[in-house]
């Protein structure tokens, strides 16, 4: 299934790029047909509703990967995680970057909204392409930024997106939302915690 979704995403990206730059009406018709084929492929190979698929495959502008920021916050040797209401599993706080905010501004906002804590970003732990990691198949292409932050205030507080907030040790991690972070990525965060000379990982 993931191979079909990869093909559909690539077709969609080519169609979107063509629709962005073409000046020829005949080419425009061809790109619209490619877009429709990508929509049909998504429909057959995913569990998304048709309106969700249409929203994903009919986008204006040149196609680029989305940016997902994840906050790495420790309290001594315990890592901050939030429980997603949507699936009842745990993740590093974070989400898509919003236009007009820098990555650090985004992660400060996400952590305060999802967990209730005030933080100060201190370093970039990793910048990963989700395709190079064992996340479940996704309809779009994401880059994931893991930003370590110092805890400076606030208190645990849930939100409309989260149903619980907690700090966990390396050997007692809860069930994870694998679309958002993998076990290996959390272990990486623990590895980076006590290394002042940590070198940012990327792929």
PyMOL commands that set and color helices and strands:
alter all, ss='L'
color gray80, all
select helices_A, chain A and resi 2-21+25-45+50-57+103-115+130-132+183-193
alter helices_A, ss='H'
color red, helices_A
select strands_A, chain A and resi 66-75+78-84+90-91+94-96+117-129+142-154+162-168+201-202
alter strands_A, ss='S'
color yellow, strands_A
deselect
rebuild
show_as cartoon
